[in-house]
């Protein structure tokens, strides 16, 4: 019972908006949820996530946003898929092999050196002001590593494509096989990282 009471107090600020969205049946729904203590927090978390969106929306972009920014020179799209780039990719995307940012003989973090990372980002056309959007087809495992390393080296203007390559193609978004030639840029690792 204490567990239920604590949860109600924590979530109370959202209940009025929640009940307006669900309608008059909120009492019945909450009674059902609270009768099963084992699934209560999961159900409420799922419902609230569906109602409120992402806690940090700047970390994800959806396919519609990216499609609208394909020609934006301040955005660099990075394809992190291990295979398939030469066959088709998001227009304007550059390819980055995960092995270039995961150096096998440098445990525990396997990071490239700051100088190596600066050279790599510069070669990809990424500057310190570039909005980077990374994607893969494996649930974000490779794209998230690039996100982490960019943040580690002081570049927080990076997001993952929500749903990655799988969602992009499922939405019928454009693809091509053209390899872009990024314009000359300069990327500098933030001092102290």
Residue pairs with C-beta under 8 A, 6 or more apart in sequence:
3 37
3 40
4 34
4 37
4 40
7 40
7 41
7 44
11 44
11 48
14 48
14 51
14 52
15 26
17 51
18 26
18 47
18 48
18 51
19 26
21 51
22 29
33 39
33 40
33 43
33 44
34 40
54 60
58 159
59 147
59 159
59 160
60 159
60 160
60 161
60 162
61 133
61 159
61 160
61 161
61 162
62 161
62 162
62 163
63 161
63 162
63 163
63 167
63 168
63 171
63 173
66 77
66 90
66 133
66 161
66 168
66 173
67 173
67 174
69 75
69 131
70 77
70 90
70 91
70 92
70 174
71 92
72 131
73 183
74 129
74 130
74 131
75 130
75 131
75 132
75 133
76 94
76 124
76 125
76 126
76 130
76 131
76 132
76 133
76 182
77 90
77 92
77 93
77 94
77 133
77 134
77 135
78 93
78 94
78 95
78 96
78 124
78 126
78 132
78 133
78 134
78 135
78 143
78 146
79 85
79 89
79 90
79 93
79 94
79 95
79 96
79 135
79 136
79 165
80 96
80 98
80 134
80 135
80 136
80 142
80 143
80 145
80 146
81 89
81 95
81 135
81 136
81 137
81 138
81 142
81 165
82 97
82 98
82 142
84 137
84 165
85 93
85 95
86 177
87 177
88 175
88 176
88 177
89 95
89 165
89 175
89 176
89 177
90 135
90 165
90 168
90 173
90 174
90 175
91 174
91 175
91 176
91 178
92 180
93 135
93 180
94 124
94 125
94 180
94 182
95 179
96 120
96 124
96 146
98 142
98 145
100 112
100 120
101 111
101 112
101 117
101 120
101 145
101 146
101 149
102 110
102 145
103 110
103 111
103 112
104 110
111 117
111 149
111 152
112 120
112 149
114 153
114 189
114 193
117 149
117 153
117 187
117 189
118 187
118 188
118 189
121 127
121 150
121 155
121 185
121 187
122 185
122 186
122 187
123 182
124 182
125 180
125 182
125 183
125 184
125 185
126 132
126 155
126 182
126 185
126 187
127 185
127 186
127 187
128 155
128 186
128 187
128 188
129 157
130 157
130 185
131 157
131 158
131 159
132 146
132 150
132 155
132 157
132 158
132 159
133 158
133 159
133 160
133 161
134 142
134 143
134 144
134 146
134 147
134 158
134 159
134 160
134 161
135 143
135 160
135 161
135 164
135 165
135 168
136 142
136 143
136 164
136 165
137 164
137 165
137 166
138 164
139 164
140 160
140 164
143 160
143 161
143 164
144 160
146 158
147 158
147 159
147 160
150 156
150 158
151 158
152 193
153 189
153 190
153 193
154 189
154 190
154 193
155 187
155 190
161 167
161 168
163 170
168 175
169 175
